[in-house]
């Protein structure tokens, strides 16, 4: 295994060197040794657009089509800007309909229309239909290449049909069965077709426990269906229940990665800003508003602290200990918030189990607060010898951990109920709340203990 990895690394290095020299002969020899996914990764790693074009230009049409569908958004945009229309049209005709639609969807409207006009009628019809759906819907994910036959068809006829259309179905798992109006009635797994008698009818072996999805359903729901039912492919129907396409598991893997990345970026307050894809001005527009909001919440916390100047003056070390209480609450709040946001996205949270989830998180917070509060109190006492300060530290820690659990649970749920994306603003409000309330609880209790 290590020899194979080392050989691949050496091939990649030779490709990088040849791309810098625009050496087509070496590029053609070395890329022939690589999987299309590895070539796409190399194109993503190259910074020079001319070098990208040098690598891509030596690929034959079939491999180029595979690579262009795997390459990242930034590299693909750079390639499309430099490729001739005739070359792109050839690529479109070699791609599955869903990949072709994704490719065209990234181009300006005028060039998109020009390329569609140049494409063959079948490609034009299929891609135009897919482009009419939102990108993040089942219709935007599906491919129109579907193996389907009418009810009453014999197994022999199905096999003949599949052989005749073998170039259309690169990844076939099921043959879908429709009635004479093209409404979906069932499916037959390919393995069942292989074992069935030639003369038998698909009616005898079709399975009716069919899961299908409307073309307008959001892609997150599609991913949930694949996970729930362990699907390899999912038929897509229109408003009249007519079969219009299918979604395969490889597309859903991309959706899961895309949704996870989107939520992670939003939770960090950087919007849809993948590394290196946008310039500083775009980054400023996505990051600055959240940093500004964070500055406002931090100012509110500072104002709260200023109310206890006399307390801090009497016990100066309290300024250090109060940050421990706030930071522990913030970390605990983010832990709970992350689990709740995930549960909301995956549909694991509902009105029926909300109370149980809240009580569970509060119980965990109480246990964590008791343990950490005891440790913190012992540390404070060993450091200062002040029993009051140690007691305040333990109590404040327990209270702020409970606050963190409540905020981490209720803030995402509240944002979802208000129609907002809980992944976008939850972290700002949770951390702001645990900081502010952590300072108030600690300094308030200390003030009471000191009689201030």
C-alpha positions in Angstrom: 0.0 0.0 0.0 2.8 2.4 0.9 4.6 1.7 -2.4 1.4 2.6 -4.3 0.9 5.8 -2.4 4.6 6.7 -3.0 4.3 6.0 -6.7 1.1 8.1 -6.9 2.9 11.0 -5.1 5.8 10.8 -7.6 3.4 10.8 -10.5 1.6 13.9 -9.1 5.0 15.7 -8.7 5.8 15.0 -12.3 2.4 16.3 -13.4 3.0 19.5 -11.4 6.5 19.9 -13.0 5.2 19.2 -16.5 2.3 21.6 -16.0 4.7 24.4 -15.1 6.6 23.7 -18.4 3.4 23.1 -20.4 5.0 19.8 -21.5 2.0 18.1 -23.2 3.9 14.8 -23.9 4.8 14.2 -20.2 1.4 15.4 -19.1 -0.4 13.0 -21.4 1.8 10.1 -20.2 1.5 10.9 -16.5 -2.2 11.7 -16.3 -2.9 8.4 -18.0 -1.7 6.7 -14.8 -4.1 8.6 -12.6 -7.7 8.2 -11.7 -9.9 11.1 -12.9 -10.6 12.0 -9.2 -6.9 12.4 -8.6 -6.5 14.6 -11.7 -9.4 16.8 -10.4 -7.5 17.1 -7.1 -4.4 18.2 -8.9 -6.3 20.8 -10.8 -7.8 22.1 -7.5 -4.2 22.4 -6.0 -2.8 24.3 -9.0 -2.9 28.1 -8.6 -2.0 29.0 -12.1 -4.9 28.9 -14.5 -2.7 28.3 -17.5 -1.2 25.3 -15.8 -4.7 24.0 -15.1 -5.6 24.4 -18.8 -2.4 22.6 -19.8 -3.3 19.5 -17.7 -6.9 19.5 -18.7 -6.2 19.9 -22.5 -4.3 16.6 -22.8 -7.2 14.5 -21.5 -9.5 12.7 -23.9 -13.2 13.6 -24.0 -14.4 10.8 -21.7 -11.8 11.4 -19.0 -12.2 15.2 -19.3 -15.9 14.8 -18.7 -15.3 12.8 -15.5 -12.7 15.3 -14.3 -14.7 18.4 -15.0 -17.6 17.0 -12.9 -15.2 16.2 -9.9 -13.1 19.3 -9.9 -13.8 22.1 -7.3 -15.8 25.2 -8.0 -12.9 27.6 -8.3 -10.9 25.4 -10.7 -13.9 24.6 -12.8 -14.8 28.2 -13.2 -11.3 29.0 -14.3 -11.4 26.1 -16.8 -14.8 27.1 -18.2 -13.6 30.6 -18.8 -10.8 29.4 -21.0 -12.3 26.4 -22.8 -13.8 26.9 -26.3 -17.6 26.5 -26.6 -17.2 23.5 -28.9 -15.1 21.7 -26.2 -17.6 22.5 -23.5 -20.4 21.2 -25.7 -18.6 17.9 -26.2 -18.2 17.7 -22.4 -21.9 18.3 -21.8 -22.9 15.5 -24.2 -20.6 13.1 -22.4 -21.9 13.9 -18.9 -24.9 12.5 -17.1 -27.8 15.0 -17.3 -27.4 16.1 -13.7 -23.7 16.8 -14.0 -24.3 18.7 -17.3 -26.9 20.8 -15.6 -24.6 21.6 -12.7 -21.9 22.6 -15.2 -24.1 24.9 -17.2 -25.6 26.4 -14.0 -22.3 28.0 -13.2 -22.1 29.9 -16.5 -23.5 33.4 -17.4 -27.0 33.2 -18.9 -25.9 34.3 -22.4 -23.2 31.6 -22.6 -25.5 29.0 -21.1 -28.1 29.6 -23.8 -25.4 29.5 -26.5 -24.1 26.2 -25.3 -27.6 24.7 -25.0 -28.3 25.7 -28.6 -25.1 24.0 -29.8 -25.8 20.7 -27.9 -27.7 17.8 -29.4 -31.5 17.9 -28.9 -31.6 15.1 -26.3 -29.0 16.8 -24.1 -30.7 20.2 -24.6 -34.1 18.8 -23.6 -32.9 17.0 -20.5 -30.6 19.8 -19.2 -33.2 22.5 -19.8 -35.7 20.5 -17.7 -33.3 20.1 -14.9 -32.3 23.8 -14.9 -35.9 24.7 -14.2 -35.7 23.2 -10.7 -33.9 25.0 -7.8 -30.3 23.8 -7.3 -31.1 22.5 -3.8 -34.2 20.5 -4.7 -34.6 16.9 -5.6 -35.2 18.0 -9.2 -31.9 19.9 -9.2 -30.1 16.7 -8.0 -31.7 14.1 -10.2 -30.6 12.7 -13.5 -33.1 12.0 -16.2 -31.4 8.8 -17.4 -33.8 6.3 -15.8 -34.2 2.6 -16.5 -38.0 2.1 -16.6 -40.4 -0.3 -18.2 -44.1 -0.7 -18.4 -45.9 -3.2 -16.2 -46.4 -6.5 -18.1 -42.9 -6.4 -19.7 -41.1 -9.8 -19.6 -37.7 -10.2 -18.0 -36.2 -11.1 -21.4 -37.4 -7.8 -22.8 -36.0 -5.8 -19.8 -32.6 -7.4 -20.3 -32.7 -6.5 -24.0 -33.7 -3.0 -23.1 -30.8 -2.6 -20.7 -28.3 -3.9 -23.2 -29.6 -1.5 -25.8 -29.3 1.5 -23.4 -26.1 0.4 -21.6 -24.4 3.7 -22.4 -27.2 5.7 -20.8 -27.1 3.9 -17.4 -23.6 4.2 -15.9 -24.7 3.2 -12.4 -27.9 1.2 -12.4 -29.3 -0.4 -9.2 -33.0 -0.7 -9.9 -35.4 -0.9 -12.9 -38.5 1.1 -12.2 -41.9 -0.2 -13.2 -44.6 2.2 -14.4 -48.2 1.8 -15.5 -49.4 2.7 -19.0 -49.7 6.4 -17.8 -46.1 6.4 -16.7 -47.0 6.5 -13.1 -44.6 4.7 -10.8 -45.9 1.4 -9.3 -42.8 -0.4 -8.2 -39.2 -1.5 -8.9 -37.1 -4.5 -9.6 -33.5 -4.7 -8.2 -31.0 -5.6 -10.9 -29.9 -8.7 -8.9 -33.5 -10.0 -9.0 -33.5 -9.6 -12.8 -30.4 -11.7 -13.0 -32.0 -14.6 -11.1 -35.4 -14.5 -12.7 -36.6 -16.7 -15.6 -36.5 -15.0 -19.1 -40.2 -15.6 -19.7 -41.5 -14.4 -16.4 -43.2 -11.0 -16.1 -41.8 -8.1 -14.0 -45.3 -8.1 -12.4 -44.2 -11.3 -10.6 -40.9 -10.0 -9.2 -41.6 -6.3 -8.7 -41.3 -4.8 -5.2 -44.0 -2.4 -4.1 -42.3 -1.0 -1.0 -41.2 1.9 -3.0 -39.9 5.2 -1.6 -40.1 8.1 -4.0 -39.7 11.8 -3.7 -41.3 14.9 -5.3 -39.0 16.9 -7.6 -39.7 20.0 -5.4 -38.5 18.5 -2.1 -35.4 20.1 -0.5 -32.1 18.2 -0.8 -31.8 17.9 3.0 -35.0 15.8 3.0 -33.6 13.7 0.1 -30.4 13.0 2.2 -32.6 12.0 5.1 -34.6 9.5 3.0 -31.3 7.9 1.8 -30.1 7.6 5.3 -33.4 6.4 6.8 -34.1 3.7 4.2 -30.4 2.8 3.2 -31.1 3.6 -0.4 -28.8 3.4 -3.4 -31.1 5.2 -5.7 -34.4 7.2 -5.3 -37.0 7.7 -8.0 -38.2 11.3 -8.5 -41.8 12.1 -9.6 -43.5 15.3 -10.7 -46.8 16.8 -9.4 -48.8 14.1 -11.4 -46.8 11.2 -9.8 -45.1 10.6 -13.2 -41.5 9.3 -13.1 -39.2 12.0 -14.2 -35.7 11.0 -12.9 -33.7 9.3 -10.2 -31.1 10.4 -7.6 -28.1 8.2 -6.9 -26.2 7.8 -3.6 -23.1 9.5 -5.0 -25.1 12.7 -5.4 -26.4 12.4 -1.9 -22.9 12.1 -0.5 -22.1 15.4 -2.2 -25.2 16.9 -0.6 -24.3 15.7 2.9 -20.8 17.2 2.5 -22.2 20.4 1.1 -24.8 20.8 3.9 -22.3 20.0 6.6 -19.8 22.5 5.2 -22.5 25.1 4.9 -23.6 24.7 8.5 -20.1 24.7 9.8 -19.2 27.9 7.9 -22.4 29.6 9.0 -21.8 28.6 12.7 -18.4 30.2 12.4 -19.9 33.4 10.9 -18.2 33.1 7.5 -21.3 32.5 5.3 -20.5 30.5 2.1 -16.8 31.4 2.0 -14.7 28.3 1.2 -11.0 28.7 1.7 -9.3 30.7 -1.1 -12.4 30.9 -3.3 -13.4 34.6 -2.7 -11.3 37.7 -2.5 -10.9 40.0 0.6 -13.9 42.2 -0.2 -16.3 39.2 -0.4 -14.7 37.8 2.8 -15.2 41.2 4.5 -18.9 41.3 3.7 -19.5 37.8 5.1 -17.4 38.1 8.2 -17.7 41.7 9.3 -21.4 41.7 10.3 -20.9 38.8 12.7 -17.8 40.2 14.1 -19.7 43.5 14.6 -22.5 41.7 16.4 -19.9 40.0 18.6 -18.4 43.4 19.4 -21.8 44.6 20.5 -22.4 41.6 22.8 -18.9 41.9 24.2 -19.6 45.6 24.9 -22.8 44.7 26.8 -20.7 42.2 28.8 -18.1 44.9 29.6 -20.9 47.2 30.7 -22.3 44.6 33.0 -18.8 44.1 34.5 -18.5 47.8 35.1 -21.5 47.7 37.5 -19.3 45.7 39.9 -16.2 47.9 40.0 -16.3 48.1 43.8 -16.5 44.3 44.1 -13.5 43.8 41.8 -11.6 46.6 43.6 -12.0 44.7 46.9 -11.2 41.3 45.4 -9.0 42.0 42.4 -8.4 38.3 41.6 -12.1 38.0 40.9 -11.4 39.6 37.5 -9.4 36.5 36.6 -11.9 33.9 38.1 -15.0 35.4 36.4 -13.5 34.6 32.9 -13.2 31.0 33.9 -16.9 30.8 34.8 -17.8 32.5 31.5 -15.5 30.4 29.3 -16.7 27.1 30.8 -20.3 28.2 30.2 -19.5 29.2 26.7 -17.9 25.8 25.9 -20.7 23.9 27.4 -23.3 26.0 25.6 -21.6 25.3 22.2 -21.5 21.6 22.9 -25.3 21.5 23.6 -26.0 23.9 20.7 -24.0 21.7 18.2 -26.0 18.6 19.2 -29.3 20.4 19.0 -28.6 22.0 15.6 -27.6 18.6 14.3 -30.8 17.1 15.7 -32.9 19.8 14.0 -31.1 19.2 10.7 -31.6 15.5 10.8 -35.1 15.7 12.1 -34.3 14.0 15.4 -35.9 16.8 17.4 -39.6 17.3 17.4 -42.3 18.8 19.7 -42.8 15.3 21.2 -39.3 14.9 22.6 -38.2 18.5 23.2 -39.0 18.4 26.9 -37.0 15.2 27.3 -34.0 16.7 25.5 -34.1 19.8 27.6 -34.2 17.9 30.8 -31.4 15.6 29.7 -29.1 18.6 28.9 -30.0 20.3 32.2 -29.1 17.1 34.1 -25.8 16.7 32.3 -25.1 20.4 33.0 -25.9 20.0 36.7 -23.5 17.0 36.9 -20.8 18.8 34.9 -21.2 21.9 36.9 -21.0 20.1 40.2 -17.8 18.3 39.3 -16.1 21.3 37.6 -17.4 23.7 40.3 -15.9 21.5 43.0 -12.5 21.4 41.3 -12.6 25.1 40.6 -13.6 25.8 44.3 -10.7 23.7 45.6 -8.3 25.4 43.3 -9.5 28.9 44.3 -9.2 28.0 48.0 -5.7 26.5 47.6 -4.7 29.7 45.7 -6.3 32.3 47.9 -7.4 30.7 51.1 -10.7 32.6 50.8 -13.7 30.3 51.6 -16.3 32.8 50.4 -14.6 33.2 47.0 -14.3 29.4 46.6 -18.0 29.0 47.5 -19.0 31.7 45.0 -16.9 30.0 42.3 -18.5 26.7 42.8 -22.1 28.1 42.9 -21.5 30.4 39.9 -20.0 27.5 37.9 -23.1 25.3 38.5 -25.5 28.1 37.7 -23.7 29.1 34.5 -23.5 25.5 33.3 -27.3 25.2 33.7 -27.7 28.5 31.8 -25.5 27.2 29.1 -27.5 24.1 28.7 -30.8 26.1 28.5 -29.4 28.5 26.0 -27.7 25.8 23.9 -31.0 24.0 23.6 -33.6 26.8 23.4 -31.8 29.3 21.2 -31.5 27.0 18.1 -35.1 25.8 18.7 -36.4 29.3 19.0 -34.6 30.4 15.8 -36.0 27.4 13.9 -39.5 28.3 15.1 -39.0 31.9 14.0 -38.1 30.6 10.5 -34.4 31.4 10.8 -31.5 29.0 10.2 -30.3 27.9 13.6 -26.9 27.2 12.3 -26.4 30.8 11.4 -26.8 32.8 14.6 -27.0 30.3 17.4 -23.3 30.4 18.4 -23.3 34.2 18.7 -26.3 34.3 21.0 -25.3 31.3 23.0 -21.8 32.5 23.7 -22.9 36.0 24.3 -25.5 34.8 26.8 -23.2 32.6 28.7 -20.6 35.3 28.9 -22.9 38.0 30.0 -24.9 35.9 32.5 -21.7 34.2 33.7 -20.2 37.5 34.7 -23.4 38.7 36.3 -23.9 35.5 38.3 -20.3 35.4 39.5 -19.9 39.1 40.4 -23.5 39.3 41.8 -22.9 36.3 44.1 -19.6 37.7 45.2 -21.1 41.1 45.9 -23.7 39.5 48.1 -21.1 37.4 49.9 -19.1 40.6 50.6 -22.1 42.5 51.6 -21.7 45.1 48.8 
